[in-house]
Amino acid sequence: MVRRRRLAGDAGMNTAEYAVGTLAAVAFAGVLLKVVTSTGVFRALTGVIEGALR
């Protein structure tokens, strides 16, 4: 019974960890999107792709 009570206290821990992990992933995706769509990076990627197609 002691073990059951101790585990019952952590019932929401996994959900909270997933929520924080998901929030971090979304924030990272937002920053990555902003970097990739910036003018300098866009021009560099376009240059690499055009060079590969020639």
Protein Blocks (a to p, Z undefined) as FASTA:
>chain_A
ZZmmmmmmmmmmmmmmmmmmmmmmmmmmmmmmmmmmpmklmmmmmmmmmmmmZZ
